């Protein structure tokens, strides 16, 4: 089983688009069993200055870029997930 962890902040639009992209990728791609863990980091995210961050089996595979749109986010996540 693959474990994906999403580090996010509740009111951040980039975090919401990453969560939506992950949900859509789970439905579109044949990825087997995926366990998704959502962690709201509140204000304590000094280890990851750009949220959201996606970890695959505790290894960082994605960190949002400034001004990134949904399509770019989803494409980066797809590449990262399918190449692991």
C-alpha positions in Angstrom: 0.0 0.0 0.0 1.2 3.5 -0.9 1.0 6.2 1.8 0.5 9.8 0.7 0.7 12.6 3.3 -0.6 16.0 2.4 0.8 18.8 4.6 -1.6 21.7 4.2 -3.3 24.8 5.7 -7.1 24.9 5.8 -7.6 28.3 4.3 -4.9 28.1 1.6 -6.2 27.9 -2.0 -3.1 26.1 -3.2 -3.6 23.5 -0.6 -7.2 22.9 -1.7 -6.2 22.5 -5.3 -3.5 20.0 -4.4 -6.0 18.0 -2.3 -8.5 18.1 -5.3 -5.7 17.0 -7.7 -4.7 14.1 -5.5 -8.3 12.9 -5.2 -8.8 13.2 -9.0 -5.6 11.3 -9.7 -6.6 8.5 -7.3 -9.7 8.1 -9.4 -8.1 8.5 -12.8 -4.9 6.6 -12.5 -4.4 2.9 -11.6 -2.4 3.4 -8.5 -3.5 0.5 -6.4 -4.3 1.0 -2.8 -3.5 4.5 -1.5 -3.8 5.7 2.0 -4.0 9.4 2.2 -3.2 11.2 5.4 -4.1 14.9 5.7 -2.2 17.0 8.2 -3.2 20.6 8.9 0.1 22.2 9.9 -1.6 25.5 11.2 1.2 28.0 11.6 4.0 25.5 12.4 5.5 24.7 9.0 9.0 26.1 9.1 10.4 22.9 7.7 8.3 23.4 4.6 7.9 27.1 3.8 5.8 26.5 0.7 2.6 24.6 1.3 1.2 22.3 0.3 3.8 19.6 0.5 3.1 16.0 -0.5 5.1 13.1 0.9 5.1 9.6 -0.6 6.0 7.0 2.0 7.6 9.9 4.0 9.7 11.2 1.1 8.9 14.7 -0.3 7.7 14.4 -3.9 5.9 17.8 -4.3 6.0 21.3 -3.0 3.8 24.0 -4.4 5.4 26.7 -6.5 4.4 30.4 -6.3 1.3 31.2 -8.4 0.9 27.6 -9.6 -2.4 26.7 -11.2 -4.5 23.5 -10.8 -3.3 22.0 -14.1 0.4 22.5 -13.3 -0.1 21.1 -9.8 -1.9 18.0 -11.1 0.7 17.4 -13.8 3.5 17.6 -11.3 1.8 15.3 -8.9 1.0 12.8 -11.7 4.6 12.7 -12.7 5.9 12.3 -9.2 3.4 9.6 -8.3 3.8 7.5 -11.5 7.6 7.6 -11.3 7.9 6.3 -7.8 
